[in-house]
Amino acid sequence: MQGASVQKIARVLKVLVSITFVCNLIALYLVPVAVMSNSHNLLGGIQSYLGGIFFPGEDDIVMAGICASVLSWIWVWKNAYDLMLALFLLFSGCCTAVVLWQGRRVLDTILRGEPFAAENAVSLRRAAVCAFLISGAALVRVIWSVCYYQSARPLTSYNALFVPIFAMAGLLCLIMSALFRQAAEMKAENDLTI
């Protein structure tokens, strides 16, 4: 009874993780658009871009918006701040995609009824590495911003908060990886005993 409810939850969670993964891939394509549209409000830049494509006005040309999104991959290289922001977001987005994919792999083993498979330990270790990479990239961006602005103000930004949050997430994934590895070894030993 309890195993069936866990699998139902895992099925729902897998759908949500899959949707998030697809949205992450779309957002990766739109990173330069967001950076070029409005460097102070990234989501506002994406919202205005998508609004122009899906709900064109009288003088809006959809194809021009699509071409601008392709050209934004070139234009983003012109300004040092925009380039650093775009590279940070692209790198973090790729690492996030890997973390989401590893989450899907763990959920697949739960749906198969094998939650203590050795592959879960490997997936969680990969997720930990990606979390540490995001933490490191955020630290590099904070240091770069402090040097660029010659001010301590970037230490109060969301990037400074990313450093400890993703470092802790990486440590948590490493602990979970070790627990899954140990559980898989115990299960294999127990299976051989029977």
N, C-alpha and C positions, 0 to 999 in steps of 0.2 A: 504494500500500500504506500509506504513512505517513498520507496524507490520510484514509483510511478509519478508521484507529485513532484519529485526532484527533476524527473525527466520532462515533465510539463513546463516547469519553470525554466529549465535549460533550453527547451524548444523556443519559448517566448524570448528568452535572453539572446539566443542565437539570431533570431529575426531582428531584434533591436541592434545587435552588434553588426549585422550585415548591412542594415540601413545606415548606421553610423559610418561604416567603412566606405560605402558608396558616396555618402555626403562628404566624407573626408577627401576622397579622390577628386570630386568636383571642386571642392574648396582649394585643393592644391593647384588646379588649373587656373582658378580665379585669383590666386595670391597677387600676381603682378597688377591685375586690374584693381584690386582693392588698394594696393599700395599707391598706385598712380592716381586713382580717383580721389582719394581723400586719405592722406597719411595720418590724420588725427582720429578718424573714425572708420576703421576697416570694414565693419559690417555695413555701415552707411554707404560706402563705395560699392560694395557688392550688391546691395539692395537697389541702388539707383541704376546700376548696370543691368541687372536682371529685369528690373521694371521697364527699362527702355527696350529690351528685347521682346519680352512677353506682352507688353502693353504699349506698343508704339503710338506716339502722338501723330499729329498731322505732318509735322516736318521731321519726324524721326525716321531714320532709315535703319532697319534691322541689320542689314548686311554691313553697314558702316560700324555698328557696334561690335559685331563679331570680328571684323577686321581689326578694330581698335584693341580687342582683347588679345588677338594674336600679336599685334605690334607692341603691346605693353610688355611683352617678354623681352623686347629689344630696348624700349624706352626706360625700363627700370634700371638699366646699367648706367644712366647718366648722372645720377645723384648718389653720393656716398651713403647718405642716411637711408634713402629708399632701397638701395641695393642691400645694405646690411639687414634691414627689416625683411625684405623679400627672401634673402638667403636663410635667415633665421626661421621664418615661417615655413618655407619649403622643407628645410631640414627637419624641423620639428614635426611637420605634417607627414613626412615620409616615415619618421620613427613611430608616430602615432598609428599610421597604417599598419606597420609591422606588429605593434602591440595588439591592435584590433584583430589582425589575422591570427596571431597566436592565441588570443582569447577564443576565436572561433574553433581552433584546433582542440583546445581544452574542452569546449562545449561538445564537440563531436565525440570525444571519448566518453563523456558523461552520457550522451544519447545512445552510445553503443552499449552502455552498461558496464564500462570498464574505467571508472574514475581514477583508479590507482595504477594507470599505465605509466611506464617509464617515459613515454613521449611527452606527458604533461610536465615532467620536471624540465625537459629540454625546452619546451615552449615557454615556460615561466622564466627560465634563465635567459632566453632571447628577449622576452619582454623586459626583464631587469636591465639588460644591456642597453636597450633602447631608452628606457627611463633615465639611466645614467647619462646617455648621450644627450638627451634633451636638457638635463640639468647642466651638463658641461657647456652646451651651446648657449643656454641662458646666462651662464656665468661669463662666457666670452662676450656676449652682447652687452651685459651690464658693464663690464670693464671697458669695452669699446665705447659705450655711451658716456661713461665718466670721462674718458680721455677726449672724446669728440666735443662734448659740451663744456669740458673743464669745470665740472660742477659735481657735487655729491647728490644732486637731485635724482639721477637714475637709480640710486639705491632704494628709492621709495616706489619704484615702478612694479608692474606685474612681473616683469622679467626677474627682478630680484627675488620675488616670491616663488617663481618657478624653480629656482636652484634648490632650496630645501624640500619643496613638495615632491619634485621628481626624484630627488636623491632618496627620500623616504620611501617613495613608491618602488624604486629599484631595490632597496633593501628588503621591503616587504615581499616583493616577487622572488628575491633570492631565498628568503626564509621559506616561502611556500614551495619553491622548487626543491629545496632540501627535504622538506616534509613529504612531498609527493614521491621523491626519489626513495626515501626511506620506506614509505608505505608500499611502493612498488616492489622493493626488495623483500619486505616482510611477506607480501602477498605471494611472491614467487616462491619463497622458502616454504610458506604454508601450503601452497599447491603441491610442492614436491613431497611434503610430509604425508599428505593424504594419498 
